[in-house]
Amino acid sequence: MSRARALPEHALGWLHDLGRWIGTWLWVPFFRVRIRHRERIPATGPVVLVANHSAFVDGPLLFGMFGRRVVFLVKAEMFSGIVGTLLRWLGQVPVRRDVVDRRPLTTLLEVLRDGGMVAVFPEGTRGTGEVGSDIGRARQGAAWLARSASAPLLPVAVRGTHRPAGAARRLRPRVDVLVGDPLPAPTAPGRNGLAAATTEVTEALRTLVRELDNEHRQVTRPDAAGDVREQ
């Protein structure tokens, strides 16, 4: 990997940057996106981003939001045909959740050591958008990456992309992205150190999700006259 690329070797830097630029406006016709505390995103240096995941669109939506290159772990099933080729050129990394394979983490570690940002979604998302075991079962891979690369862990919560089964299609629903405070790079050794760091980022992410959920409930709560109050 050439220095300062902050991308995997298989990536095309110009295409990644073009994709991020497209991502800044592509979703405007479909969502009303509001990102808060963007200033908490470190402008340089290695960063391990950990985000909740309740809809397929979460990853593509976040791709262009951070003002810098970011490499995502993407489920291996997506890497087929033209889509798979494009994902590789964009610098994304395939991962199989049912197979023990250190290659994806090794690739991300190289990106971090090059001063880049990588993004990991918790395992086991249920698709309901609820706070629960999907966040609680976040793998220790993020903590291992952060400790190995001396990188902070950055929790990011997303709410508003999930549409429950059977629900009517929404016209430009509001999507909130809330960036948490970066957590210091883990330093405690061994598995217990990784477990502690995983618990810390899990709780930070859970808190952000609850904050957004509370706001969304307030937005849709009827007042005494039966109207919906918008904030």
C-alpha positions in Angstrom: 0.0 0.0 0.0 1.4 3.4 -0.9 1.8 5.8 1.9 -1.0 8.4 2.6 -3.5 6.5 0.4 -5.3 5.2 3.5 -7.1 2.6 1.2 -6.6 -1.1 0.5 -4.3 -2.0 -2.3 -7.2 -3.1 -4.6 -8.8 0.4 -4.4 -8.8 3.1 -7.0 -8.3 6.3 -5.0 -9.9 8.6 -7.6 -13.0 6.4 -7.8 -13.3 6.3 -4.0 -13.1 10.1 -3.8 -15.7 10.4 -6.6 -18.0 8.0 -4.9 -17.7 10.0 -1.6 -18.6 13.2 -3.5 -21.6 11.6 -5.1 -22.6 10.3 -1.7 -22.9 13.9 -0.4 -25.9 14.6 -2.6 -27.2 11.2 -3.9 -29.6 10.7 -1.0 -31.1 14.2 -1.1 -34.2 13.2 -3.2 -34.9 10.3 -0.8 -34.1 11.4 2.7 -33.9 14.5 4.9 -30.5 13.7 6.4 -29.3 15.6 9.5 -25.8 14.9 10.8 -24.9 16.2 14.2 -21.5 16.8 15.8 -19.5 16.3 12.6 -16.7 18.2 14.4 -16.1 15.1 16.6 -14.8 13.2 13.6 -11.0 13.3 13.7 -9.8 15.0 10.5 -6.6 13.0 10.3 -5.0 9.9 11.8 -6.4 6.4 12.3 -10.0 6.0 13.4 -12.2 2.9 14.0 -15.8 3.9 13.4 -18.5 1.7 15.0 -22.1 2.3 13.8 -25.4 0.6 14.4 -27.0 -1.0 11.3 -30.8 -1.3 10.8 -31.2 -1.0 7.0 -29.2 -1.8 3.9 -28.8 1.8 3.0 -26.9 2.7 6.2 -23.5 1.9 4.8 -23.9 3.7 1.5 -25.5 6.7 3.3 -22.6 7.1 5.7 -20.0 6.6 3.0 -19.9 10.3 1.9 -20.6 11.9 5.2 -17.3 12.1 7.0 -15.2 14.4 4.9 -12.4 11.8 4.5 -11.8 8.4 3.1 -13.4 5.5 4.9 -13.2 1.8 4.3 -16.2 -0.4 5.3 -16.5 -4.1 6.1 -19.2 -5.3 3.7 -20.8 -8.7 3.7 -19.2 -11.0 1.2 -22.5 -11.8 -0.5 -22.4 -8.3 -2.0 -19.1 -9.0 -3.8 -20.4 -10.6 -7.0 -20.7 -9.4 -10.6 -20.5 -5.7 -11.4 -21.5 -4.6 -7.9 -18.7 -6.6 -6.4 -16.1 -5.2 -8.8 -17.3 -1.7 -8.0 -17.1 -2.3 -4.2 -13.5 -3.5 -4.5 -12.5 -0.5 -6.7 -14.1 1.7 -4.0 -11.9 0.1 -1.5 -14.5 -1.8 0.5 -13.5 -5.1 2.2 -15.6 -8.3 2.1 -16.2 -10.2 5.3 -18.0 -13.5 5.9 -19.6 -13.6 9.3 -19.9 -17.4 9.4 -16.2 -18.0 8.7 -13.1 -17.3 10.9 -10.9 -15.3 8.6 -8.4 -12.7 9.8 -7.7 -11.3 6.3 -10.4 -8.6 6.4 -9.1 -7.4 9.8 -5.5 -7.5 8.5 -6.5 -5.4 5.5 -8.2 -2.9 7.8 -5.2 -2.8 10.1 -3.0 -1.8 7.1 -5.4 1.0 6.3 -5.3 2.2 9.9 -1.5 2.1 10.0 -1.6 4.3 6.9 -3.6 6.9 8.9 -7.0 5.9 7.5 -10.5 5.5 8.8 -12.3 2.1 8.8 -15.9 1.4 9.7 -17.4 -1.7 11.4 -21.1 -2.5 11.9 -22.1 -4.6 14.8 -22.9 -8.2 14.2 -26.4 -9.7 14.2 -28.6 -6.7 13.2 -32.2 -7.8 13.5 -33.6 -5.3 11.0 -36.1 -3.9 13.4 -34.2 -0.8 14.3 -34.6 -1.5 18.0 -31.9 -1.2 20.6 -30.9 -4.7 21.6 -28.6 -7.6 21.0 -27.6 -6.3 17.6 -25.5 -3.7 19.3 -24.7 -5.8 22.3 -23.1 -8.5 20.1 -20.6 -6.1 18.5 -17.5 -8.1 17.8 -14.3 -7.5 19.5 -12.7 -7.0 16.0 -13.2 -3.2 16.3 -11.5 -3.1 19.7 -8.7 -5.3 18.4 -8.2 -3.0 15.4 -8.2 0.1 17.6 -5.7 -1.4 20.1 -3.4 -2.7 17.4 -3.3 0.6 15.5 -3.5 2.9 18.6 -6.7 4.4 17.0 -9.7 6.0 18.8 -13.1 4.3 18.6 -15.8 6.6 17.2 -19.4 5.6 17.9 -22.0 6.8 15.3 -25.7 6.2 15.5 -28.1 6.2 12.6 -31.9 6.4 12.8 -34.7 6.8 10.3 -33.6 4.5 7.5 -35.5 1.5 8.5 -39.0 1.0 7.2 -40.9 -1.8 9.0 -42.4 -4.6 6.9 -45.8 -3.7 5.6 -45.4 0.0 6.4 -46.3 2.5 3.7 -43.5 4.0 1.7 -42.4 7.3 3.2 -41.8 10.6 1.4 -38.3 11.8 2.2 -38.2 10.5 5.8 -35.9 12.2 8.3 -32.7 10.4 8.9 -30.5 11.4 11.9 -26.8 10.7 12.2 -25.3 11.4 15.6 -21.6 11.3 16.1 -20.4 10.5 19.6 -17.2 11.6 21.3 -14.2 9.5 20.2 -13.1 7.0 22.8 -9.3 6.7 23.5 -7.5 3.9 21.9 -7.6 0.7 24.0 -4.4 -0.1 25.8 -5.3 -2.9 28.3 -3.7 -6.2 27.2 -5.3 -9.5 26.5 -8.8 -10.7 25.9 -10.1 -8.9 29.0 -8.8 -5.6 27.6 -10.6 -6.2 24.3 -13.8 -7.1 26.2 -13.6 -4.0 28.3 -13.1 -1.8 25.2 -15.9 -3.5 23.4 -18.3 -2.9 26.3 -17.3 0.7 26.4 -18.0 1.4 22.7 -21.1 -0.7 22.8 -22.5 1.4 25.7 -21.6 4.6 24.0 -23.3 3.5 20.8 -26.4 2.3 22.8 -26.6 5.7 24.5 -26.5 7.5 21.1 -29.2 5.3 19.7 -31.5 5.9 22.7 -31.0 9.6 22.3 -32.2 9.5 18.7 -35.0 7.2 19.5 -36.3 9.5 22.2 -36.2 12.4 19.8 -38.1 10.5 17.1 -40.8 9.5 19.6 -41.2 13.2 20.6 -41.4 14.3 17.0 -44.3 11.9 16.3 -46.1 12.2 19.6 -49.6 13.8 19.2 -50.3 16.9 21.3 -53.6 17.6 23.1 -55.2 18.7 19.8 -54.3 15.5 18.1 -51.8 17.1 15.8 -48.3 15.9 15.2 -45.6 18.1 16.7 -42.5 18.7 14.6 -39.3 19.8 16.2 
